[in-house]
Amino acid sequence: MTTSKVAWQRSGRKLAFATPRRGPTADTQGIFVYDRDAGQVTRVPDSEGASRIAFPEWIGDGSIIFL
């Protein structure tokens, strides 16, 4: 999977990353979080329009910003 910069949460339990705007649907683009404990990947709400060069970063243990 093509991604931008990745950012690990301080605890090392979650990984944030962005995927570029590719594919026929919005399901494949945006900012995503991989939860190692749950084994799940979820998209950050309202991140579908994120730039293909978005750089996610954790603020504390529960918030993500991206440029």
N, C-alpha and C positions, 0 to 999 in steps of 0.2 A: 504494500500500500504506500502510495506517495504521501508524505507528510511534510509539514514545516518543522521548525524547531519543536522539540518536546520538552516538557517541564515536569519533573517529579515533585510531588508533594513532599514536604519535609519529613513526614513519617515514612515515606517510601511506599505507601499503600496505594497511591493513585498517580496516574500519569495523564497529563493533558497534552493534546496535540491537535493540529489543524490539518484538514484535508483540502486540497484545491477544488475549485469548481469544475468538476468533471463528471461525466455520466449523465444519463437521461433524466434523473430525478434529483431533488434536493436532499434525498436521504443519504447521499454519499459526500456531501460537503458540509463544512462547518467546523466548530470546535468540539472535540470529543474528550471524554474522560474514561480511562480504563481503570476499573477498580480491581486490584489484584485479589482481594479477599473474596469478592463476590464472583469474579471471573466474568464481569460484564462491561460492555462499552455502551456509554450513553452520550447523546449529544447535548451540549449546553443549550438551554432554551434560547430561541431567537438568534442563534449564531449562524444560520444558513447563509446569510449574506456576507460572512467574513471574507476578507480578501484572501487570495491564494497565498499571500506571503504573511498571513497573520502569525503572531508570535504569542502564544498563551504563556501566562506566568501566574503562579500561585501567590495569593496574599493570605498569609496565615494558613490554616488548614482547611478552610471551607470556601474560599472565594477565588475566582479566576478572573483575571483581566486579560485583554488581548489588544494588540495594536494592529 
